Amino acid sequence: MSIDVPASALTEADRESIDAALSDLETGSRLWSTLSLGHRARLLERLHDTVGATASEWADAAATAKELPPGHPLRGEEWLTGPYTTLIALDAARDTLRALAERRSPLDGVRIDDAPGGRLRAHVFPAAPLDRLVLSGFTGEVWFEPGVTRGQAIAAAGLGQRSPSRSGGVGLVLGAGNVTSIPVLDVVYELLSANRVSLLKVNPTQDPLVPVLRRALAPLIEPGFLRIVRGGADVGAHLTQHPGFSHVHITGSAATFDAIVWGSGADAARRRKADDPALRVPITAELGGVAPVIVVPGAWSEADLRFQAEHVATMRLQNSGHNCVAAQVVILSADWPQRGAFLAELRRAYAAAPARPVWYPRSDAALAAAKEAYPDAAWLGDGTRALVRVEPDAPADPVETTEYFAPVLGVVTLPGSGQAFLDAAVAHANDRLTGSLGANVLIDPVTETTLGEGFERAIADLRYGGIAINTWTGVSFTVPALSWGAYPGGTAADVGSGIGVVHNARLLDRVERSVLRGPFRPFPRAVPRPGRRARFTVLPKPPWFVSARTGAAVSEGLTRFQIDRDYPRLAATLLKAFRA
């Protein structure tokens, strides 16, 4: 069931429809509390089937809404970030429920060891043999907050599913407008982490997808675990003040968060001063920020320079830059002899990526603001991609403090090399850039080995909820065992990149961050040779690269494999990947 509310103004009938949906959800909440863990696992299996049945229509509707015509080389993004990510998240959550139903910990079989700074980390990826093929050479860790013991981590794993009959009530989920799986994953996480059923208010950019979501999410809608509402800002404002909710979760901007919590105008200022929020229930949030790419200097080959430049271009241009973890500031060493060569390759890759619309609402204003702030910027590609120079000593450079949510990429240079540069880059990212959602680090294997424990200490010093080493934090989004959210410390008064985490398929408590590590070089250059260290992978150019020629076909093929487990077809998909 979904409710369509006109974007103009709420009528009495609209309010009654919302109240009826909340009544259905209250009934659904009571029903959820009676389900065994085994029943819940089977429900997720059924949900997997309905998502799979709608996957093609889902990806097509999302690509069309983003103005990518049939045959466009980047339509594969909507397969990967829509149904693919949803399907593997449902499988991972089902496995957690099965473990708990069998009185096993979700951390059983997971290696837990020490991380710098008095922390523990759980090595949660790869979790299955197939992971070692699909993301060959990648490993992922969830780091706990300092002071969490092994016993505490194991005892708390499972969150709400450790007390399945304890209801979390009815929550409001304000869905993201940029990536189609985000609202779905948020709804599932609310249900599993807190036993909370949800009313999902979709962002208007995703209105074309609602008919697909009705069918994909039917196993949650039919028993009253989910209701979907469409409408404009007035609907959202009405919902956030409705007394029927016990909790609010939003994926969006800090400005929207502040409007929900504090109101607007003079009333908001008064409320902040009095510490009297307008919102009377707890809220969690994922709000984005300015994401850095720290490029640690080393001796790179021409192929390394070209590959990593395309990597950085992907981090900015995937989804036309409308991602909360899109790379926005590249931090380079002024003393790196190859800095000029890398920048030349970056400029080439940034300009050469396939043309696509800058589709997200108000992106034209963001690009206009960048043009005004940086009159000397290079506008590349079709003229919508800004490459700007950042002055490291400027008091508040806009590209470091404003999340443009559009194709604007800044480059800053800092002095030093080796550990001195890395420490300076970490400090710059922590202290100068807005937000703490995701950070990326590129480092060749020889330099990483040379730095040794100093490198791991620097990673620990990065105050970000997601860190990607030789990969992009956007890939972390597709790995359900990893957490997704800001570095801890956000509050209603100073929210930063948000409060709390989602995804986190093993339902771990007191999570500080997740770290995903990938191979510096693709296959076949990742094969170790005498005198050259490497993290081995069988992956050629990954399908999510904007420069991957077969990315669309490979992304669709990987999704279809998650639906039907057709291994011969998977083999054909992997062969296509080698032609990327």
C-alpha positions as CSV (number, residue, x, y, z in Angstrom):
1,M,0.0,0.0,0.0
2,S,1.2,3.5,-0.8
3,I,-0.4,6.9,-0.3
4,D,-0.2,9.6,-2.9
5,V,-0.4,13.1,-1.4
6,P,-0.4,16.1,-3.8
7,A,2.6,18.3,-3.5
8,S,0.5,21.4,-3.0
9,A,-1.2,21.2,0.4
10,L,-2.6,18.5,2.7
11,T,-6.3,18.0,2.8
12,E,-8.3,16.5,5.5
13,A,-8.6,13.3,3.4
14,D,-4.8,13.2,3.1
15,R,-4.4,13.4,6.9
16,E,-6.9,10.7,7.3
17,S,-5.1,8.5,4.9
18,I,-1.8,9.0,6.8
19,D,-3.6,8.2,10.1
20,A,-5.0,5.0,8.6
21,A,-1.5,4.0,7.4
22,L,-0.2,4.6,10.9
23,S,-3.0,2.5,12.4
24,D,-2.1,-0.4,10.0
25,L,1.5,-0.1,11.1
26,E,0.6,-0.3,14.7
27,T,-1.1,-3.5,14.0
28,G,1.9,-4.6,12.0
29,S,4.2,-3.8,14.9
30,R,2.3,-6.1,17.2
31,L,2.4,-8.8,14.5
32,W,6.1,-8.4,14.0
33,S,6.7,-8.9,17.8
34,T,5.1,-12.4,17.5
35,L,7.2,-13.7,14.7
36,S,10.0,-16.1,15.5
37,L,13.5,-15.5,14.1
38,G,13.0,-18.4,11.7
39,H,9.8,-16.8,10.4
40,R,11.7,-13.5,9.9
41,A,14.4,-15.2,8.0
42,R,11.9,-16.8,5.7
43,L,10.2,-13.4,5.2
44,L,13.5,-12.0,4.0
45,E,13.8,-14.9,1.6
46,R,10.4,-14.1,0.2
47,L,11.4,-10.4,0.0
48,H,14.5,-11.5,-2.0
49,D,12.3,-13.2,-4.5
50,T,10.0,-10.2,-5.0
51,V,13.0,-7.8,-5.3
52,G,14.5,-10.2,-7.9
53,A,11.2,-10.4,-9.8
54,T,11.2,-6.6,-10.2
55,A,14.9,-6.0,-10.6
56,S,14.8,-5.3,-14.4
57,E,11.9,-2.9,-14.1
58,W,13.6,-1.3,-11.0
59,A,16.9,-0.7,-12.8
60,D,15.1,0.6,-15.9
61,A,12.8,3.0,-14.0
62,A,15.8,4.4,-12.0
63,A,17.9,4.9,-15.2
64,T,15.0,6.5,-17.0
65,A,14.4,8.9,-14.0
66,K,18.0,9.9,-14.2
67,E,17.7,10.6,-17.9
68,L,20.0,7.7,-19.0
69,P,18.5,6.4,-22.3
70,P,18.5,2.7,-23.3
71,G,22.0,1.7,-24.3
72,H,23.8,4.3,-22.3
73,P,27.1,2.9,-20.9
74,L,26.3,4.0,-17.3
75,R,22.9,2.4,-16.9
76,G,24.7,-0.4,-15.1
77,E,25.0,1.9,-12.1
78,E,21.3,1.5,-11.4
79,W,21.6,-2.3,-11.4
80,L,24.4,-2.2,-8.9
81,T,23.1,0.5,-6.5
82,G,19.5,-0.6,-6.7
83,P,18.5,-4.3,-6.9
84,Y,22.0,-5.8,-6.6
85,T,22.8,-4.0,-3.4
86,T,19.3,-4.8,-2.0
87,L,19.5,-8.5,-2.8
88,I,22.9,-9.1,-1.2
89,A,21.9,-7.1,1.9
90,L,18.8,-9.3,2.3
91,D,20.9,-12.4,2.0
92,A,23.3,-11.1,4.6
93,A,20.5,-10.1,7.0
94,R,18.8,-13.5,6.6
95,D,22.1,-15.2,7.5
96,T,22.2,-13.2,10.7
97,L,18.7,-14.2,11.6
98,R,19.4,-17.8,11.0
99,A,22.5,-17.6,13.2
100,L,20.5,-16.1,16.1
101,A,17.7,-18.6,15.6
102,E,20.3,-21.4,16.1
103,R,21.6,-19.6,19.2
104,R,24.8,-18.7,17.4
105,S,26.4,-15.2,17.5
106,P,26.5,-13.3,14.2
107,L,30.2,-13.0,14.9
108,D,30.8,-16.8,15.0
109,G,33.6,-17.6,12.7
110,V,34.7,-14.0,12.3
111,R,38.3,-13.1,13.1
112,I,38.5,-10.4,15.7
113,D,41.8,-8.7,16.4
114,D,43.3,-5.5,17.7
115,A,43.3,-2.2,15.8
116,P,45.3,0.9,16.8
117,G,44.1,3.1,19.6
118,G,42.7,0.4,22.0
119,R,40.1,-0.8,19.5
120,L,38.9,-4.1,18.3
121,R,38.0,-4.9,14.7
122,A,36.0,-7.7,13.2
123,H,37.1,-9.0,9.8
124,V,33.6,-9.4,8.3
125,F,34.4,-9.5,4.6
126,P,34.8,-11.7,2.6
127,A,32.1,-13.7,4.3
128,A,31.5,-16.5,1.7
129,P,33.6,-18.1,-1.0
130,L,31.7,-16.2,-3.7
131,D,32.8,-12.9,-2.2
132,R,36.3,-13.8,-3.0
133,L,35.4,-13.9,-6.7
134,V,32.9,-11.0,-7.1
135,L,35.1,-8.6,-5.1
136,S,38.4,-10.5,-5.5
137,G,41.2,-9.1,-3.5
138,F,38.9,-7.0,-1.2
139,T,38.7,-7.3,2.6
140,G,36.5,-5.4,5.0
141,E,36.6,-4.7,8.7
142,V,34.2,-3.2,11.2
143,W,36.0,-1.3,13.9
144,F,34.4,-0.9,17.4
145,E,34.6,2.1,19.6
146,P,37.7,2.3,21.8
147,G,37.3,0.2,24.9
148,V,34.8,-2.4,23.6
149,T,35.9,-5.8,24.6
150,R,35.6,-9.0,22.6
151,G,33.1,-10.3,25.0
152,Q,31.0,-7.1,24.8
153,A,31.1,-7.2,21.0
154,I,29.9,-10.8,20.8
155,A,27.3,-10.4,23.5
156,A,25.7,-7.3,21.8
157,A,25.7,-8.7,18.3
158,G,22.2,-9.0,17.0
159,L,20.8,-5.7,18.4
160,G,17.0,-5.9,18.4
161,Q,16.9,-9.5,17.2
162,R,18.3,-10.5,20.6
163,S,14.9,-9.5,22.1
164,P,12.6,-10.1,19.2
165,S,9.4,-9.6,21.1
166,R,10.4,-6.1,22.3
167,S,8.7,-3.6,19.9
168,G,10.4,-0.5,18.7
169,G,7.1,1.0,17.7
170,V,6.4,2.8,14.4
171,G,9.2,4.9,12.8
172,L,9.3,7.5,10.0
173,V,11.9,6.9,7.3
174,L,12.6,10.0,5.1
175,G,14.1,8.4,2.0
176,A,17.0,9.6,0.0
177,G,16.5,10.9,-3.5
178,N,19.7,9.9,-5.2
179,V,20.2,6.2,-4.8
180,T,17.3,3.8,-5.1
181,S,18.3,1.1,-2.6
182,I,18.9,3.6,0.3
183,P,15.2,3.9,1.4
184,V,14.8,0.1,1.2
185,L,17.9,-0.7,3.2
186,D,17.0,1.9,5.8
187,V,13.5,0.3,6.2
188,V,15.1,-3.1,6.6
189,Y,17.6,-1.9,9.1
190,E,15.0,-0.2,11.2
191,L,13.0,-3.5,11.3
192,L,16.0,-5.6,12.3
193,S,18.1,-3.4,14.5
194,A,15.2,-2.0,16.5
195,N,12.1,-4.1,15.7
196,R,10.6,-0.9,14.3
197,V,8.1,-1.0,11.4
198,S,8.2,2.1,9.1
199,L,6.3,4.6,7.2
200,L,8.5,5.5,4.3
201,K,8.2,8.9,2.8
202,V,9.9,8.7,-0.6
203,N,11.8,11.7,-2.0
204,P,9.9,13.1,-5.0
205,T,12.8,12.2,-7.3
206,Q,11.9,8.6,-6.7
207,D,8.2,8.9,-7.4
208,P,8.5,7.0,-10.7
209,L,9.9,4.0,-8.7
210,V,7.0,3.7,-6.3
211,P,4.9,1.3,-8.4
212,V,7.9,-1.0,-8.6
213,L,8.6,-0.7,-4.9
214,R,5.0,-1.6,-4.1
215,R,5.6,-5.0,-5.7
216,A,9.2,-5.5,-4.7
217,L,8.4,-4.8,-1.0
218,A,5.0,-6.6,-1.0
219,P,6.1,-9.1,1.7
220,L,6.6,-6.1,4.1
221,I,3.6,-4.1,3.0
222,E,1.0,-7.0,3.1
223,P,1.4,-7.8,6.9
224,G,1.6,-4.1,7.8
225,F,5.4,-3.8,8.4
226,L,5.7,-1.0,5.8
227,R,3.6,1.8,4.3
228,I,4.8,4.2,1.6
229,V,3.9,7.8,1.3
230,R,4.5,10.2,-1.6
231,G,4.4,14.0,-1.4
232,G,6.3,17.2,-1.1
233,A,8.0,19.1,1.8
234,D,4.6,19.8,3.4
235,V,4.0,16.1,3.8
236,G,7.4,15.6,5.3
237,A,6.8,18.5,7.8
238,H,3.4,17.0,8.8
239,L,4.9,13.6,9.3
240,T,7.8,14.8,11.5
241,Q,5.4,16.5,13.9
242,H,2.9,13.6,13.9
243,P,2.6,12.0,17.4
244,G,2.3,8.5,16.0
245,F,6.0,8.0,15.5
246,S,8.6,6.8,18.0
247,H,11.6,7.6,15.9
248,V,12.7,9.4,12.7
249,H,15.5,8.4,10.3
250,I,16.6,10.6,7.5
251,T,19.0,10.4,4.6
252,G,19.5,13.9,3.2
253,S,21.2,17.2,4.0
254,A,22.2,18.8,7.3
255,A,19.9,21.7,6.4
256,T,16.9,19.4,6.2
257,F,17.9,17.7,9.5
258,D,18.1,21.0,11.3
259,A,14.7,22.1,9.9
260,I,13.2,18.9,11.3
261,V,14.8,19.1,14.7
262,W,14.8,22.8,15.3
263,G,12.3,24.3,12.9
264,S,13.1,27.4,10.8
265,G,13.7,31.1,11.1
266,A,13.5,32.9,14.4
267,D,11.7,30.1,16.0
268,A,14.7,27.7,15.2
269,A,17.1,30.2,16.7
270,R,15.1,30.5,19.9
271,R,14.8,26.7,20.2
272,R,18.5,26.2,19.7
273,K,19.3,28.8,22.4
274,A,16.9,27.1,24.8
275,D,17.9,23.6,23.8
276,D,14.2,23.0,23.0
277,P,14.0,20.9,19.8
278,A,10.7,20.9,17.9
279,L,11.2,17.2,17.3
280,R,10.2,15.2,20.3
281,V,11.4,11.7,19.4
282,P,14.9,10.3,18.7
283,I,16.4,10.8,15.3
284,T,19.2,9.1,13.3
285,A,20.6,10.5,10.1
286,E,23.0,10.0,7.2
287,L,23.8,13.4,5.8
288,G,26.9,13.3,3.6
289,G,29.8,15.7,3.6
290,V,33.0,16.6,1.7
291,A,34.9,13.4,0.9
292,P,38.7,13.4,0.5
293,V,41.0,11.3,-1.6
294,I,44.4,11.1,-0.1
295,V,47.0,10.1,-2.7
296,V,50.1,8.9,-0.9
297,P,53.2,9.5,-3.1
298,G,55.1,6.6,-4.4
299,A,56.8,5.2,-7.6
300,W,53.9,4.6,-9.9
301,S,54.0,3.2,-13.4
302,E,52.2,5.0,-16.3
303,A,49.5,2.3,-16.1
304,D,49.1,3.0,-12.3
305,L,48.7,6.7,-13.0
306,R,46.1,6.1,-15.6
307,F,44.1,3.6,-13.6
308,Q,44.1,5.6,-10.4
309,A,43.1,8.8,-12.3
310,E,40.1,6.9,-13.7
311,H,39.5,5.7,-10.2
312,V,39.3,9.2,-8.8
313,A,37.2,10.4,-11.7
314,T,34.7,7.6,-10.9
315,M,34.6,8.6,-7.3
316,R,33.4,12.0,-8.4
317,L,31.3,11.2,-11.5
318,Q,29.4,8.1,-10.5
319,N,25.7,9.0,-10.5
320,S,26.8,12.3,-11.9
321,G,28.3,13.3,-8.6
322,H,25.0,13.1,-6.7
323,N,26.4,10.8,-4.0
324,C,27.0,11.6,-0.3
325,V,30.5,10.0,-0.5
326,A,31.4,11.4,-3.9
327,A,35.0,12.4,-3.9
328,Q,35.3,16.2,-3.7
329,V,38.9,17.1,-2.6
330,V,42.0,15.3,-3.8
331,I,45.0,15.7,-1.5
332,L,48.4,15.4,-3.2
333,S,52.0,15.9,-2.1
334,A,53.7,19.0,-3.5
335,D,56.9,17.0,-3.4
336,W,55.7,14.0,-5.4
337,P,57.8,13.9,-8.6
338,Q,54.8,12.3,-10.4
339,R,52.2,14.9,-9.3
340,G,52.1,16.7,-12.6
341,A,51.8,13.4,-14.5
342,F,48.9,12.3,-12.2
343,L,47.1,15.6,-12.6
344,A,47.4,15.3,-16.4
345,E,45.9,11.8,-16.3
346,L,43.1,13.0,-13.9
347,R,42.2,15.9,-16.2
348,R,42.0,13.5,-19.1
349,A,39.9,10.9,-17.3
350,Y,37.6,13.5,-15.8
351,A,37.0,15.0,-19.3
352,A,36.7,11.6,-21.1
353,A,34.0,9.9,-19.0
354,P,30.8,9.3,-20.8
355,A,28.5,12.4,-21.0
356,R,25.4,12.3,-18.9
357,P,22.9,14.7,-17.4
358,V,23.5,16.5,-14.1
359,W,20.0,15.5,-13.1
360,Y,19.6,16.1,-9.3
361,P,17.3,19.0,-8.4
362,R,19.1,22.3,-7.8
363,S,22.4,21.0,-9.3
364,D,22.4,23.9,-11.7
365,A,22.6,26.3,-8.7
366,A,25.4,24.3,-7.2
367,L,27.4,24.4,-10.4
368,A,26.7,28.2,-10.7
369,A,28.0,28.7,-7.1
370,A,31.2,26.8,-8.0
371,K,31.6,28.9,-11.1
372,E,31.3,32.1,-9.1
373,A,33.7,30.8,-6.3
374,Y,36.3,29.6,-8.8
375,P,36.4,31.8,-11.9
376,D,39.6,30.1,-13.0
377,A,38.2,26.5,-12.8
378,A,38.6,24.1,-15.7
379,W,35.2,23.1,-17.0
380,L,35.7,19.7,-18.7
381,G,33.7,17.1,-20.6
382,D,30.4,18.8,-21.7
383,G,31.2,21.8,-19.6
384,T,29.5,20.5,-16.4
385,R,32.6,19.1,-14.7
386,A,34.6,21.6,-12.7
387,L,38.2,20.9,-11.7
388,V,39.4,23.5,-9.2
389,R,42.6,24.3,-7.4
390,V,42.3,24.6,-3.6
391,E,44.6,27.0,-1.7
392,P,45.9,25.0,1.3
393,D,46.2,28.1,3.5
394,A,42.9,29.7,2.6
395,P,40.8,30.1,5.8
396,A,37.6,28.5,4.4
397,D,37.8,27.3,0.8
398,P,34.3,26.6,-0.5
399,V,35.1,23.2,-2.0
400,E,36.3,22.0,1.4
401,T,33.3,23.3,3.3
402,T,30.4,22.9,0.9
403,E,29.1,19.6,-0.3
404,Y,28.3,20.5,-3.9
405,F,26.5,17.2,-4.7
406,A,27.5,17.8,-8.3
407,P,30.6,17.3,-10.5
408,V,32.9,19.7,-8.7
409,L,36.4,18.3,-7.8
410,G,39.1,20.2,-5.9
411,V,42.8,19.5,-5.7
412,V,45.0,20.6,-2.8
413,T,48.7,20.1,-2.4
414,L,50.5,19.8,0.9
415,P,54.3,19.6,1.5
416,G,56.1,16.4,2.5
417,S,56.4,12.8,1.5
418,G,56.1,9.4,3.2
419,Q,54.7,9.4,6.7
420,A,55.0,13.2,7.1
421,F,52.8,13.8,4.1
422,L,50.2,11.1,5.2
423,D,49.9,12.6,8.7
424,A,49.5,16.1,7.3
425,A,46.9,14.9,4.8
426,V,44.9,13.1,7.6
427,A,45.0,16.2,9.7
428,H,43.9,18.3,6.8
429,A,40.9,16.0,6.1
430,N,39.9,15.9,9.7
431,D,40.2,19.6,10.4
432,R,39.4,21.3,7.1
433,L,36.8,19.3,5.4
434,T,33.1,19.3,6.3
435,G,31.7,16.0,7.5
436,S,32.9,12.6,8.4
437,L,31.0,10.1,6.3
438,G,33.7,8.7,4.0
439,A,37.4,9.1,3.2
440,N,39.5,7.4,0.5
441,V,43.2,6.6,0.5
442,L,45.3,5.5,-2.5
443,I,48.7,3.9,-1.8
444,D,50.9,1.6,-3.7
445,P,51.9,-1.7,-2.0
446,V,55.6,-0.9,-1.7
447,T,54.9,2.4,0.1
448,E,52.3,0.8,2.3
449,T,54.8,-1.8,3.4
450,T,57.4,0.8,4.0
451,L,55.2,2.9,6.2
452,G,54.1,-0.3,8.1
453,E,52.5,0.5,11.5
454,G,52.6,4.2,10.7
455,F,50.1,3.6,7.9
456,E,47.7,1.8,10.2
457,R,48.0,4.5,12.8
458,A,47.2,7.1,10.2
459,I,44.0,5.2,9.2
460,A,43.0,5.1,12.9
461,D,43.5,8.8,13.1
462,L,41.1,9.5,10.2
463,R,37.9,10.5,11.8
464,Y,35.5,9.1,9.2
465,G,32.8,6.5,9.5
466,G,33.8,4.8,6.3
467,I,37.4,4.5,5.0
468,A,38.4,3.0,1.7
469,I,41.9,2.0,0.9
470,N,42.7,1.6,-2.8
471,T,39.0,1.5,-3.5
472,W,36.1,4.0,-3.1
473,T,33.8,4.3,-0.1
474,G,30.9,4.0,-2.6
475,V,31.9,0.3,-2.9
476,S,31.5,-0.1,0.9
477,F,27.9,0.9,0.4
478,T,27.4,-2.4,-1.6
479,V,29.0,-4.6,1.1
480,P,26.2,-5.3,3.6
481,A,28.5,-6.6,6.4
482,L,30.0,-3.1,6.7
483,S,28.4,-0.3,8.6
484,W,27.4,2.9,6.8
485,G,27.3,6.2,8.7
486,A,29.2,9.1,10.1
487,Y,32.0,8.9,12.5
488,P,30.5,8.9,16.1
489,G,30.0,12.3,17.7
490,G,27.2,13.9,15.8
491,T,24.4,15.5,18.0
492,A,21.1,17.2,17.3
493,A,22.9,20.5,18.0
494,D,25.9,19.8,15.7
495,V,25.0,16.9,13.5
496,G,27.9,16.8,11.0
497,S,27.5,13.9,8.7
498,G,24.8,12.3,10.8
499,I,24.0,10.1,13.8
500,G,24.0,6.3,14.0
501,V,24.7,3.7,11.3
502,V,22.7,1.5,8.9
503,H,23.5,-1.6,6.8
504,N,25.6,-3.4,9.4
505,A,24.1,-6.8,8.5
506,R,25.6,-8.6,11.5
507,L,23.8,-6.1,13.7
508,L,26.9,-5.1,15.7
509,D,26.8,-2.5,18.5
510,R,29.0,0.4,19.3
511,V,30.5,0.6,15.8
512,E,33.0,3.3,15.1
513,R,33.8,2.8,11.5
514,S,34.2,0.4,8.6
515,V,37.4,0.0,6.5
516,L,37.3,-1.6,3.1
517,R,40.7,-2.5,1.4
518,G,41.1,-3.2,-2.3
519,P,43.9,-4.0,-4.7
520,F,46.0,-1.1,-6.0
521,R,46.3,-2.7,-9.4
522,P,43.7,-4.6,-11.5
523,F,44.3,-8.0,-13.1
524,P,46.7,-8.9,-14.7
525,R,49.0,-6.2,-13.2
526,A,48.0,-7.4,-9.7
527,V,49.8,-10.7,-10.2
528,P,52.9,-10.5,-7.9
529,R,56.2,-10.5,-9.7
530,P,59.8,-10.5,-8.4
531,G,60.5,-7.1,-7.0
532,R,56.8,-6.0,-7.1
533,R,54.4,-6.5,-4.2
534,A,50.7,-6.7,-4.9
535,R,47.4,-7.5,-3.3
536,F,46.2,-10.2,-5.8
537,T,42.9,-9.9,-7.6
538,V,41.3,-11.5,-10.6
539,L,39.3,-8.4,-11.2
540,P,40.2,-6.3,-14.3
541,K,38.8,-2.8,-14.4
542,P,35.9,-2.9,-12.0
543,P,32.4,-2.5,-13.5
544,W,31.6,0.5,-11.4
545,F,34.4,2.6,-13.1
546,V,32.8,5.2,-15.4
547,S,35.4,4.2,-17.9
548,A,34.5,0.4,-17.9
549,R,33.3,-0.4,-21.4
550,T,31.3,-3.4,-20.3
551,G,30.1,-2.0,-17.0
552,A,26.4,-2.0,-17.9
553,A,26.4,-5.6,-19.0
554,V,28.5,-6.9,-16.1
555,S,26.4,-5.0,-13.5
556,E,23.2,-6.5,-14.9
557,G,24.8,-9.9,-15.1
558,L,26.0,-9.8,-11.4
559,T,22.5,-8.8,-10.3
560,R,20.8,-11.6,-12.3
561,F,23.2,-14.1,-10.7
562,Q,22.0,-12.9,-7.3
563,I,18.5,-13.8,-8.4
564,D,18.9,-17.1,-10.1
565,R,22.4,-18.5,-9.1
566,D,23.0,-19.5,-12.7
567,Y,26.8,-20.2,-12.6
568,P,27.3,-20.7,-16.4
569,R,25.7,-17.2,-16.9
570,L,28.0,-15.9,-14.1
571,A,31.0,-17.2,-16.0
572,A,29.8,-15.4,-19.1
573,T,29.4,-12.2,-17.1
574,L,32.9,-12.5,-15.7
575,L,34.3,-13.0,-19.2
576,K,32.6,-9.7,-20.2
577,A,34.3,-8.1,-17.3
578,F,37.7,-8.9,-18.8
579,R,36.7,-6.8,-21.8
580,A,36.1,-3.7,-19.6
